[in-house]
Amino acid sequence: MAKKKDESEGLTKSLFVRCRYCGQKNGVKDGYKNGDANCGKCRLPLSNEPHKKFADLSKHDYVHPADSKALAALRAIPGIDNALRKLLEVTGESALRVIFTASSVKVTPKQFPDLHAKLQVACTTLGVEMPEMFVQQNPVVNAFTFGSEKHIIVLHTGLLERLTDEETLAVISHEVGHIHAEHVLYLTAARLMEALANASVARLVPGSEIIKFIISAGINSALLAWARRAELSCDRAAMLTVQDPHVVGRVMMKLAGGTAASKIDYEEFLEQGRQFKKTCDDKALDKFWATIINAGQTHPFPIWRVSEIIDWAESGDYAEVMAKN
């Protein structure tokens, strides 16, 4: 809340606003209005609007039905957990840690301090122990989470350079959502399987017999199908943190439009998402092609994702989660 200093001696008014996200106390200019300035710690817009932190959020409060259904099908495969843990053991999950520790910048209170503060906001909002986070110089627009035992989030510079501070919080919260929803064992295995999709590469990796078993047992395809749907759940986790569906929607707009996103009308983009969903719901052939084409990708179409998050916001389910936690 903004406060004034004593003006009895003609002192200039000095106002203070406490950041609703991270709690930092910030000085602002006279005449300040919500959104006029950013927090000096987390760089998120200052506002005296409340920001909810969840005391006891369950993953079942927000997990997308498509995620639940695909995960149930995945877990129905006999021996899957043991096979995936063995895969991570023999392919060297520790090697991934070495790669990112050696080639990326670790986010700390002194390195990328605003990203560290945003990570704290995401973790305290969703109720997750803070993982390590790294920023990697990479033009590919991406962020991901891995590590079955000790979780690590990696953000690519190609993504960060396109986003506002609120949108960056949404991306970080999406990755923290993977941890909260207990996705990370399967997600790490899915990303490894993507990397090992080339048979000639897979033959060079220790544990090729495990990889052959995973493919022959149908685990590979089921795993990748689930991983795409898990993204929809974590878009919801992002929304629970930023508490504005349109922040998540604008991230999707930038994923779809890239550097040309500044020329895109956001309302038109939302309408495109609604029309895409309606067409797929009404026309079986369009839905078939959308499913087939998306099957070759690591993430759902951004247009599908924006339509799903807006639907969730408008369905009343989001408001119910906010009210009960």
C-alpha positions as CSV (number, residue, x, y, z in Angstrom):
1,M,0.0,0.0,0.0
2,A,1.3,3.5,-0.8
3,K,2.2,5.7,2.2
4,K,3.3,9.4,2.5
5,K,6.0,10.8,4.6
6,D,5.4,13.8,6.9
7,E,5.0,16.9,4.7
8,S,4.8,19.4,7.6
9,E,8.2,20.8,6.8
10,G,7.7,21.0,3.1
11,L,9.4,17.7,2.3
12,T,8.7,16.1,-1.1
13,K,6.1,13.3,-0.8
14,S,7.6,9.9,-0.9
15,L,5.4,6.9,-1.6
16,F,6.0,3.2,-1.0
17,V,4.4,0.1,-2.5
18,R,5.1,-3.4,-1.4
19,C,5.4,-5.8,-4.3
20,R,2.4,-8.2,-4.2
21,Y,4.6,-11.0,-5.7
22,C,7.8,-11.0,-3.8
23,G,7.1,-8.6,-0.9
24,Q,9.9,-6.1,-1.6
25,K,9.1,-2.5,-0.5
26,N,9.6,-0.1,-3.3
27,G,9.6,3.7,-3.4
28,V,7.5,5.2,-6.2
29,K,6.8,8.8,-7.5
30,D,3.9,11.0,-6.4
31,G,0.8,10.2,-8.5
32,Y,1.8,6.5,-8.9
33,K,-0.9,4.2,-10.2
34,N,-1.0,0.4,-10.4
35,G,1.3,-0.8,-13.1
36,D,3.3,2.5,-13.5
37,A,6.5,1.0,-12.1
38,N,8.2,-2.3,-11.6
39,C,9.5,-3.9,-8.4
40,G,13.2,-3.4,-7.9
41,K,13.7,-7.0,-6.9
42,C,11.6,-9.3,-9.2
43,R,10.9,-6.6,-11.9
44,L,7.2,-7.5,-12.0
45,P,4.7,-4.7,-12.2
46,L,3.8,-3.0,-8.9
47,S,0.2,-3.1,-7.8
48,N,-1.7,-3.1,-4.5
49,E,-3.9,-5.9,-5.9
50,P,-3.6,-9.1,-3.8
51,H,-1.6,-12.0,-5.1
52,K,-2.7,-15.4,-3.8
53,K,-0.1,-17.9,-2.5
54,F,-1.5,-21.5,-2.2
55,A,-1.2,-23.1,1.2
56,D,-2.1,-26.6,0.1
57,L,-2.5,-26.9,-3.7
58,S,-3.0,-30.4,-5.1
59,K,-2.0,-31.3,-8.6
60,H,-5.5,-32.8,-9.0
61,D,-6.8,-29.2,-8.7
62,Y,-5.5,-28.2,-12.1
63,V,-4.1,-31.2,-14.0
64,H,-5.7,-31.3,-17.5
65,P,-8.0,-34.2,-18.3
66,A,-5.9,-35.1,-21.4
67,D,-2.8,-35.2,-19.2
68,S,-4.5,-37.5,-16.7
69,K,-5.8,-39.8,-19.4
70,A,-2.5,-40.1,-21.2
71,L,-0.6,-40.7,-17.9
72,A,-3.0,-43.4,-16.9
73,A,-2.4,-45.2,-20.3
74,L,1.3,-44.8,-19.7
75,R,1.3,-46.2,-16.2
76,A,-0.7,-49.2,-17.4
77,I,2.4,-50.4,-19.2
78,P,3.9,-53.1,-17.0
79,G,7.3,-52.3,-15.6
80,I,7.4,-48.7,-16.9
81,D,8.8,-47.0,-13.8
82,N,11.6,-49.4,-13.4
83,A,12.4,-49.2,-17.1
84,L,12.5,-45.4,-17.1
85,R,14.6,-45.2,-13.9
86,K,17.1,-47.7,-15.5
87,L,17.1,-45.6,-18.7
88,L,18.1,-42.5,-16.7
89,E,20.7,-44.5,-14.8
90,V,22.5,-46.0,-17.8
91,T,22.3,-42.9,-20.1
92,G,23.8,-40.7,-17.5
93,E,21.3,-38.1,-16.2
94,S,24.4,-36.8,-14.4
95,A,25.9,-36.0,-17.8
96,L,23.0,-33.5,-18.4
97,R,23.8,-31.8,-15.1
98,V,27.5,-31.5,-16.1
99,I,26.5,-30.0,-19.5
100,F,24.3,-27.3,-18.1
101,T,26.5,-26.5,-15.2
102,A,29.5,-26.1,-17.5
103,S,27.8,-24.3,-20.4
104,S,25.1,-22.2,-18.8
105,V,24.8,-19.5,-16.1
106,K,23.3,-20.5,-12.8
107,V,20.6,-18.3,-11.6
108,T,21.3,-16.9,-8.1
109,P,20.5,-13.8,-6.0
110,K,23.6,-12.2,-7.7
111,Q,23.4,-13.7,-11.2
112,F,20.1,-12.9,-12.9
113,P,18.7,-11.7,-9.5
114,D,15.3,-10.8,-11.1
115,L,15.0,-14.4,-12.5
116,H,15.9,-15.8,-9.1
117,A,13.2,-13.6,-7.5
118,K,10.7,-14.8,-10.1
119,L,11.6,-18.4,-9.3
120,Q,11.0,-17.7,-5.7
121,V,7.6,-16.2,-6.5
122,A,6.6,-19.3,-8.6
123,C,7.8,-21.7,-5.9
124,T,6.1,-19.9,-3.0
125,T,2.9,-19.5,-4.9
126,L,2.6,-23.2,-5.9
127,G,4.2,-24.7,-2.8
128,V,7.4,-26.2,-4.3
129,E,10.9,-26.4,-3.0
130,M,13.2,-24.2,-5.1
131,P,15.1,-26.1,-7.8
132,E,18.3,-24.9,-9.5
133,M,17.8,-22.8,-12.6
134,F,20.2,-22.0,-15.4
135,V,20.2,-19.6,-18.4
136,Q,21.7,-21.0,-21.5
137,Q,22.8,-19.0,-24.6
138,N,20.6,-20.6,-27.2
139,P,18.6,-19.0,-30.1
140,V,16.0,-21.9,-29.9
141,V,12.9,-20.5,-28.1
142,N,12.6,-23.1,-25.3
143,A,12.6,-23.8,-21.5
144,F,12.6,-27.2,-19.9
145,T,12.8,-29.1,-16.6
146,F,14.7,-32.3,-15.9
147,G,16.2,-34.4,-13.1
148,S,14.4,-37.3,-11.5
149,E,16.1,-36.8,-8.1
150,K,17.3,-33.2,-8.1
151,H,15.3,-30.9,-10.4
152,I,16.9,-28.3,-12.7
153,I,15.1,-25.7,-14.9
154,V,16.9,-24.4,-18.0
155,L,15.8,-21.2,-19.8
156,H,17.1,-20.4,-23.3
157,T,18.1,-16.8,-24.0
158,G,16.1,-17.0,-27.3
159,L,12.9,-17.2,-25.2
160,L,13.8,-14.7,-22.5
161,E,14.7,-12.0,-25.1
162,R,11.1,-12.1,-26.4
163,L,9.2,-11.9,-23.1
164,T,8.0,-9.3,-20.7
165,D,8.7,-9.8,-17.0
166,E,5.2,-11.1,-16.4
167,E,5.5,-13.5,-19.3
168,T,8.8,-14.7,-18.0
169,L,7.2,-15.4,-14.6
170,A,4.6,-17.5,-16.5
171,V,7.3,-19.5,-18.3
172,I,9.2,-20.2,-15.0
173,S,5.9,-21.1,-13.3
174,H,5.1,-23.5,-16.1
175,E,8.4,-25.3,-15.4
176,V,7.8,-25.2,-11.7
177,G,4.4,-26.7,-12.4
178,H,6.1,-29.8,-13.9
179,I,7.8,-30.3,-10.5
180,H,4.6,-29.7,-8.6
181,A,2.6,-32.1,-10.8
182,E,5.3,-34.8,-10.4
183,H,6.0,-34.9,-14.1
184,V,9.7,-34.8,-13.9
185,L,10.7,-38.5,-14.0
186,Y,8.6,-39.1,-17.1
187,L,9.5,-35.8,-18.6
188,T,13.2,-36.3,-18.3
189,A,12.8,-39.8,-19.9
190,A,10.8,-38.3,-22.7
191,R,13.4,-35.7,-23.5
192,L,16.1,-38.4,-23.4
193,M,14.1,-40.5,-25.8
194,E,13.7,-37.6,-28.2
195,A,17.5,-37.1,-28.1
196,L,18.0,-40.8,-28.7
197,A,15.3,-41.1,-31.4
198,N,18.1,-41.6,-34.0
199,A,18.9,-45.3,-34.1
200,S,22.5,-44.7,-34.9
201,V,22.9,-42.4,-31.9
202,A,21.1,-44.8,-29.6
203,R,23.5,-47.6,-30.5
204,L,26.4,-45.5,-29.2
205,V,24.7,-44.9,-25.8
206,P,25.2,-47.3,-22.9
207,G,22.1,-49.2,-22.1
208,S,20.9,-49.7,-25.7
209,E,19.1,-52.8,-24.6
210,I,16.9,-50.7,-22.3
211,I,16.2,-48.3,-25.1
212,K,15.2,-51.2,-27.4
213,F,12.9,-52.6,-24.7
214,I,11.3,-49.2,-24.1
215,I,10.6,-48.8,-27.9
216,S,9.4,-52.4,-28.3
217,A,7.1,-52.2,-25.3
218,G,5.4,-49.1,-26.7
219,I,6.6,-47.0,-23.9
220,N,8.4,-44.5,-26.2
221,S,5.3,-43.4,-28.2
222,A,3.1,-43.4,-25.1
223,L,5.7,-41.3,-23.2
224,L,5.9,-38.7,-25.9
225,A,2.1,-38.5,-26.3
226,W,1.8,-37.9,-22.6
227,A,4.6,-35.3,-22.5
228,R,2.7,-33.1,-25.0
229,R,-0.5,-33.2,-22.9
230,A,1.4,-32.6,-19.7
231,E,2.2,-29.1,-21.1
232,L,-1.5,-28.2,-20.9
233,S,-1.5,-28.9,-17.1
234,C,1.6,-26.7,-16.6
235,D,0.0,-23.8,-18.6
236,R,-2.6,-24.0,-15.9
237,A,0.0,-23.9,-13.2
238,A,1.5,-20.8,-14.8
239,M,-1.9,-19.2,-14.8
240,L,-2.3,-20.0,-11.1
241,T,0.9,-18.1,-10.4
242,V,0.4,-15.0,-12.7
243,Q,-3.3,-15.1,-12.0
244,D,-4.2,-13.6,-15.4
245,P,-5.0,-16.0,-18.3
246,H,-3.9,-13.3,-20.9
247,V,-0.3,-13.3,-19.6
248,V,-0.2,-17.0,-20.5
249,G,-2.0,-16.2,-23.8
250,R,0.5,-13.6,-24.8
251,V,3.3,-16.1,-24.2
252,M,1.6,-18.5,-26.7
253,M,1.2,-15.6,-29.1
254,K,5.0,-15.0,-29.0
255,L,5.7,-18.7,-29.4
256,A,3.5,-18.7,-32.5
257,G,4.5,-15.4,-34.0
258,G,8.1,-15.1,-32.9
259,T,9.8,-11.8,-33.5
260,A,6.8,-10.6,-35.5
261,A,4.5,-10.8,-32.4
262,S,4.6,-7.0,-32.0
263,K,2.5,-6.9,-35.2
264,I,-0.1,-9.3,-34.0
265,D,-3.4,-8.2,-32.5
266,Y,-3.9,-10.3,-29.3
267,E,-7.7,-10.3,-29.5
268,E,-7.5,-11.6,-33.1
269,F,-5.1,-14.3,-31.9
270,L,-7.5,-15.4,-29.2
271,E,-10.3,-15.6,-31.8
272,Q,-8.0,-17.7,-34.0
273,G,-7.5,-20.1,-31.1
274,R,-11.3,-20.3,-30.5
275,Q,-11.9,-21.0,-34.2
276,F,-9.2,-23.6,-34.3
277,K,-10.7,-25.5,-31.4
278,K,-14.3,-25.2,-32.8
279,T,-13.1,-26.5,-36.2
280,C,-11.4,-29.5,-34.6
281,D,-14.4,-30.2,-32.4
282,D,-16.8,-30.0,-35.4
283,K,-14.8,-31.6,-38.2
284,A,-13.4,-35.1,-37.6
285,L,-10.9,-34.8,-40.5
286,D,-9.4,-31.5,-39.2
287,K,-9.1,-33.1,-35.8
288,F,-7.4,-36.1,-37.3
289,W,-4.8,-34.0,-39.2
290,A,-4.2,-31.8,-36.2
291,T,-3.5,-34.9,-34.1
292,I,-1.3,-36.5,-36.7
293,I,0.8,-33.4,-37.3
294,N,1.1,-32.6,-33.6
295,A,2.3,-36.1,-32.9
296,G,5.6,-35.2,-34.4
297,Q,6.2,-32.3,-32.1
298,T,7.4,-32.0,-28.5
299,H,4.7,-29.5,-27.5
300,P,1.0,-28.9,-28.4
301,F,0.3,-26.2,-31.0
302,P,0.4,-22.7,-29.4
303,I,-3.0,-22.0,-30.8
304,W,-4.4,-25.1,-29.1
305,R,-2.7,-24.1,-25.8
306,V,-4.2,-20.6,-25.8
307,S,-7.7,-21.9,-26.5
308,E,-7.3,-24.4,-23.7
309,I,-6.1,-21.9,-21.1
310,I,-8.9,-19.3,-22.0
311,D,-11.5,-22.1,-21.8
312,W,-10.2,-23.1,-18.4
313,A,-10.4,-19.5,-17.2
314,E,-13.9,-19.1,-18.5
315,S,-15.3,-22.4,-17.4
316,G,-15.3,-21.5,-13.7
317,D,-12.8,-24.3,-12.8
318,Y,-10.0,-21.7,-12.3
319,A,-12.1,-19.6,-10.0
320,E,-13.0,-22.7,-8.0
321,V,-9.3,-23.5,-7.5
322,M,-8.6,-20.0,-6.4
323,A,-11.5,-20.0,-4.0
324,K,-10.8,-23.3,-2.3
325,N,-7.0,-23.0,-1.7
